[in-house]
Amino acid sequence: MAQNTLEKTSVTVLGLGAMGTALARAWRTAGHPLTVWNRTPARAAALAAEGVRVADSAADAVAANTLVVVCLLDDTSVGEVLAGADLTGKDLVNLTTSTPDQARARAGWARKRGARYLDAGVMAVPPMVGTADAGGYVIYSGSRELFERHQETLGVPLGTTYVGEDAGFAALYDVALLSAMYGMFAGAAHAFALIRREDIDPAALAPLLADWLVAMAPTVHHTADQLRHGDYTRGVVSSLAMQVAGAPTFLSTAEGQGVSTELLSPYFDLMRRRLAEGGGEEDLTGVIDMLVRRPTPHGEVT
C-alpha cells in the first residue's frame, strides 16, 4: 500500500507491555491511526489519554484494521487472545517471542483462519523504539509479499530485516543472536569476577573490555566463511592446538583469584575434545559441529 503524509496505514496493536506500548506510541507519533487492546485495561489508559482508540476486546481490535500487530507474553497467549477473533483477510504480524517450531505452527494456524502471516523477532529494548540511530531492529520471516506491503509502516518504530519465507526463521535468528549475546555476557561476567577481589576499579576494565569485544566481533565473518566452505583450516591465525595449550593459564588464574571456572570449562572441554579428534590445525569453528547433535539410523540424536 502506498503511503504519504495524508494517508497512513491504520494499525492494531494487541498487547501493551513495555514493548507493545513503545511500538504503539511510535506509530501514534508518526500519525498512523491506531487501535489497541490489552488484557489488563489499565495499561491502555495512558494511550487513551493521548487519543488512541482502545478496543473493548481483542476481537474488536482485530476487526478495526487489516494490519494487526501482536506483542504478547508467549505463543500460548497468542492462541488464547485471538481465539474469538475473525482473522479472515487480516495481515497478522506476530512479534511475540517463540520458538521456530511454534512460529511455523502459528503460521499454519493463521492461514487456516484466513489470515496472511509474518513472524518476527525484536532485537531491541523499549527505549530504542522510535529512537533514530538507536540500532534496534525487527527480524521478519514468512510472506515476502506481506512484508513488502507493510515494510514502510513496520519500519516506523524500528528498523526491519527480512530473512526468508520460512516463518520459523525470524525466531531462529532471534534466539541465535540472543544466545551469542548471553555468551558475551557470560564472558564479561567472568572477566569482572577475576578482578573482583583486587584493588581494580571495574570502571577501569570496562572500556578495555568493550573495545576488545568490538575488535573481536568481526571474527564471526571468518567463522561463517569457514562454515560455508567446509574448510576449518582456511585462514587460521591461532590454531585450536595453540589455544588448547593456553587454556590451563585461564583456569589457573581463575583458581588463584578464587573464581569459579563454570562459565569457561564447558567451552574448553569442547575444544579439547575437538583437538583429540584431530582438529589441531583448525580454527575454533570445529566446536560448532560438536554442538550439533546428529540423528542416528534409529531416529535418536547423539
C-alpha positions as CSV (number, residue, x, y, z in Angstrom):
1,M,0.0,0.0,0.0
2,A,1.4,3.4,-0.9
3,Q,1.7,5.8,1.9
4,N,2.0,9.5,2.2
5,T,1.7,12.2,4.8
6,L,-2.1,12.4,4.3
7,E,-2.9,8.7,4.4
8,K,-1.1,6.3,6.6
9,T,-1.8,2.6,7.3
10,S,-4.1,2.0,10.3
11,V,-2.6,-0.4,12.9
12,T,-4.0,-2.6,15.6
13,V,-1.7,-3.5,18.5
14,L,-2.6,-6.3,20.8
15,G,-0.5,-6.3,24.0
16,L,0.6,-3.3,25.9
17,G,3.5,-4.4,27.9
18,A,6.6,-2.2,27.8
19,M,7.4,-3.2,24.2
20,G,3.9,-3.1,22.9
21,T,3.3,0.3,24.4
22,A,6.5,1.7,22.9
23,L,5.6,0.4,19.5
24,A,2.1,1.8,19.7
25,R,3.3,5.2,20.8
26,A,5.8,5.3,17.9
27,W,3.0,4.6,15.4
28,R,0.8,7.2,17.0
29,T,3.5,9.8,17.0
30,A,4.1,9.1,13.3
31,G,0.4,9.8,12.5
32,H,-0.8,6.2,12.0
33,P,-4.5,5.7,13.1
34,L,-4.2,3.3,16.0
35,T,-6.4,0.8,17.8
36,V,-5.0,-1.0,20.9
37,W,-6.1,-3.7,23.3
38,N,-4.6,-5.2,26.4
39,R,-5.8,-7.9,28.7
40,T,-5.4,-5.5,31.7
41,P,-7.3,-2.4,30.6
42,A,-5.4,-0.1,33.0
43,R,-2.3,-0.4,30.8
44,A,-4.1,1.3,27.9
45,A,-5.1,4.4,30.0
46,A,-2.0,6.4,29.0
47,L,-2.5,5.8,25.3
48,A,-6.2,6.5,25.6
49,A,-5.3,9.9,27.2
50,E,-3.2,10.6,24.1
51,G,-6.2,10.0,21.8
52,V,-5.6,6.3,20.8
53,R,-8.7,4.2,20.4
54,V,-8.9,1.4,23.0
55,A,-10.9,-1.6,21.9
56,D,-13.2,-3.4,24.4
57,S,-12.0,-6.8,23.3
58,A,-9.3,-8.4,21.2
59,A,-11.8,-9.4,18.6
60,D,-13.0,-5.8,18.3
61,A,-9.4,-4.6,18.0
62,V,-8.7,-7.1,15.2
63,A,-11.9,-6.1,13.4
64,A,-10.8,-2.4,13.4
65,N,-7.9,-2.7,11.0
66,T,-6.3,-5.0,8.4
67,L,-2.8,-4.8,9.9
68,V,-2.7,-6.5,13.3
69,V,0.5,-6.5,15.3
70,V,0.6,-8.9,18.2
71,C,3.1,-8.4,21.1
72,L,2.1,-10.8,23.9
73,L,3.8,-12.9,26.6
74,D,4.2,-16.1,24.7
75,D,2.8,-18.3,21.9
76,T,0.0,-19.7,24.2
77,S,-1.2,-16.2,24.8
78,V,-1.4,-15.5,21.1
79,G,-3.8,-18.5,20.7
80,E,-5.9,-17.5,23.7
81,V,-6.2,-13.9,22.7
82,L,-7.1,-14.5,19.1
83,A,-9.4,-17.5,19.7
84,G,-12.5,-15.5,19.3
85,A,-11.3,-13.1,16.6
86,D,-12.2,-13.2,12.9
87,L,-8.9,-13.3,11.1
88,T,-10.3,-13.5,7.6
89,G,-8.4,-11.1,5.3
90,K,-6.1,-9.9,8.1
91,D,-2.4,-9.2,7.9
92,L,-1.2,-10.7,11.2
93,V,2.3,-9.7,12.3
94,N,3.4,-11.7,15.4
95,L,6.2,-10.0,17.5
96,T,5.7,-12.4,20.3
97,T,8.8,-14.4,21.3
98,S,8.5,-18.0,20.3
99,T,10.5,-21.0,19.1
100,P,10.9,-21.7,15.3
101,D,8.5,-24.7,15.6
102,Q,5.9,-22.6,17.3
103,A,6.2,-19.9,14.7
104,R,5.7,-22.4,11.9
105,A,2.7,-23.9,13.6
106,R,1.2,-20.4,14.2
107,A,1.7,-19.5,10.6
108,G,-0.3,-22.6,9.5
109,W,-2.9,-21.8,12.2
110,A,-3.3,-18.3,10.8
111,R,-3.6,-19.4,7.2
112,K,-6.3,-21.9,8.2
113,R,-8.2,-18.9,9.7
114,G,-7.9,-16.8,6.6
115,A,-5.0,-14.5,7.6
116,R,-1.7,-13.7,6.0
117,Y,1.2,-14.1,8.4
118,L,4.6,-12.7,9.3
119,D,6.6,-13.8,12.3
120,A,9.1,-11.5,13.9
121,G,11.9,-11.3,16.5
122,V,12.5,-8.0,18.2
123,M,16.2,-7.1,18.5
124,A,15.7,-4.1,20.8
125,V,14.6,-2.9,24.2
126,P,11.8,-0.5,24.6
127,P,13.9,2.7,24.9
128,M,15.3,2.0,21.4
129,V,11.8,2.1,19.9
130,G,11.1,5.2,17.8
131,T,14.6,6.5,18.5
132,A,16.7,7.3,15.4
133,D,20.1,5.6,15.2
134,A,19.5,3.6,18.4
135,G,20.4,0.4,16.5
136,G,17.2,-1.6,17.2
137,Y,15.5,-3.6,14.6
138,V,13.0,-6.4,14.0
139,I,13.7,-9.6,12.1
140,Y,10.8,-10.8,9.9
141,S,10.0,-14.1,8.2
142,G,7.1,-15.5,6.4
143,S,5.2,-14.0,3.4
144,R,7.6,-11.8,1.5
145,E,4.7,-10.1,-0.3
146,L,3.2,-9.2,3.1
147,F,6.5,-7.9,4.4
148,E,7.0,-5.7,1.3
149,R,3.4,-4.4,1.5
150,H,3.8,-3.1,5.1
151,Q,7.6,-2.5,5.3
152,E,7.2,1.2,5.5
153,T,4.8,1.0,8.3
154,L,6.7,-1.7,10.2
155,G,9.8,0.4,9.8
156,V,8.4,3.3,11.8
157,P,9.2,2.1,15.3
158,L,12.3,0.1,14.5
159,G,14.4,-1.0,11.5
160,T,13.3,-4.0,9.5
161,T,15.3,-7.1,8.3
162,Y,13.6,-9.8,6.2
163,V,15.2,-13.3,6.5
164,G,13.1,-15.6,4.4
165,E,9.8,-17.2,3.5
166,D,10.1,-19.9,6.3
167,A,8.0,-18.5,9.1
168,G,10.3,-20.1,11.7
169,F,13.5,-18.2,10.5
170,A,12.8,-15.0,12.4
171,A,12.5,-16.8,15.7
172,L,15.6,-18.9,14.9
173,Y,17.7,-15.7,14.1
174,D,16.3,-14.1,17.2
175,V,17.4,-16.9,19.5
176,A,20.7,-17.3,17.7
177,L,21.6,-13.6,18.2
178,L,20.4,-13.6,21.8
179,S,22.4,-16.8,22.5
180,A,25.5,-15.0,21.3
181,M,24.6,-12.1,23.5
182,Y,24.4,-14.3,26.6
183,G,27.7,-15.9,25.7
184,M,29.2,-12.4,25.7
185,F,27.5,-11.6,29.0
186,A,29.0,-14.8,30.4
187,G,32.5,-13.9,29.3
188,A,32.1,-10.3,30.7
189,A,30.9,-11.8,34.0
190,H,33.9,-14.0,34.2
191,A,36.2,-11.1,33.4
192,F,34.7,-8.8,36.1
193,A,34.8,-11.7,38.6
194,L,38.6,-12.1,38.0
195,I,39.2,-8.5,39.3
196,R,36.5,-8.5,41.9
197,R,38.9,-9.0,44.9
198,E,41.6,-6.8,43.6
199,D,42.1,-3.1,44.1
200,I,40.9,-2.5,40.5
201,D,38.1,-0.2,39.7
202,P,35.6,-2.1,37.4
203,A,35.2,1.2,35.5
204,A,38.9,0.9,34.5
205,L,38.4,-2.5,33.0
206,A,35.1,-1.7,31.3
207,P,36.3,0.4,28.4
208,L,39.1,-2.0,27.6
209,L,36.7,-4.9,27.7
210,A,34.2,-3.1,25.5
211,D,36.8,-2.2,22.9
212,W,38.2,-5.7,22.9
213,L,34.8,-7.3,22.3
214,V,34.2,-4.8,19.5
215,A,37.6,-5.7,18.0
216,M,36.8,-9.5,18.2
217,A,33.3,-9.2,16.8
218,P,34.2,-9.3,13.1
219,T,35.7,-12.8,13.6
220,V,32.1,-14.1,13.1
221,H,32.5,-13.3,9.4
222,H,35.6,-15.5,9.3
223,T,33.7,-18.3,11.1
224,A,30.9,-18.0,8.6
225,D,33.4,-18.2,5.7
226,Q,34.9,-21.4,7.1
227,L,31.5,-23.0,7.6
228,R,30.4,-22.1,4.1
229,H,33.5,-23.6,2.5
230,G,33.7,-26.6,4.9
231,D,37.4,-25.9,5.5
232,Y,38.2,-25.0,9.1
233,T,41.9,-24.6,8.4
234,R,41.1,-21.7,6.0
235,G,42.9,-18.5,7.1
236,V,43.7,-19.8,10.6
237,V,45.6,-17.3,12.7
238,S,45.6,-19.1,16.0
239,S,45.2,-22.9,15.8
240,L,43.0,-24.9,18.0
241,A,46.1,-26.8,19.3
242,M,47.7,-23.5,20.3
243,Q,44.5,-22.3,22.1
244,V,44.0,-25.6,24.0
245,A,47.7,-25.3,25.1
246,G,46.9,-21.9,26.6
247,A,43.7,-23.0,28.4
248,P,45.4,-24.0,31.7
249,T,46.5,-20.4,32.2
250,F,43.0,-19.2,32.2
251,L,41.8,-22.0,34.6
252,S,44.8,-21.5,36.9
253,T,44.3,-17.7,37.0
254,A,40.6,-18.2,37.9
255,E,41.6,-20.6,40.7
256,G,44.2,-18.2,42.0
257,Q,41.6,-15.4,42.1
258,G,39.1,-17.6,43.8
259,V,36.8,-17.6,40.8
260,S,34.7,-20.5,39.5
261,T,35.5,-21.8,36.1
262,E,32.0,-23.0,35.4
263,L,31.5,-20.4,32.6
264,L,34.7,-21.3,30.8
265,S,35.2,-25.0,31.4
266,P,32.4,-26.3,29.1
267,Y,33.9,-24.5,26.2
268,F,37.4,-25.6,26.9
269,D,36.2,-29.1,27.3
270,L,34.7,-28.9,23.7
271,M,38.0,-27.5,22.4
272,R,40.0,-30.4,24.0
273,R,37.5,-33.0,22.5
274,R,37.9,-31.4,19.0
275,L,41.6,-31.5,19.4
276,A,41.5,-35.2,20.3
277,E,39.6,-35.9,17.2
278,G,42.4,-34.4,15.1
279,G,41.4,-30.8,14.7
280,G,44.6,-29.3,15.9
281,E,45.3,-27.3,12.7
282,E,41.8,-25.9,12.6
283,D,40.3,-22.7,13.9
284,L,37.7,-22.9,16.7
285,T,35.0,-23.4,14.1
286,G,35.0,-27.2,14.6
287,V,33.5,-26.8,18.0
288,I,30.2,-25.8,16.3
289,D,29.9,-29.2,14.7
290,M,30.4,-30.8,18.1
291,L,27.4,-28.9,19.4
292,V,25.1,-30.1,16.6
293,R,23.6,-33.4,17.6
294,R,23.2,-35.8,14.7
295,P,20.3,-38.3,14.2
296,T,21.2,-42.0,14.4
297,P,19.8,-44.6,12.0
298,H,17.1,-45.2,14.6
299,G,16.0,-41.6,14.7
300,E,17.7,-40.9,18.0
301,V,20.1,-38.0,18.5
302,T,23.7,-38.1,19.6
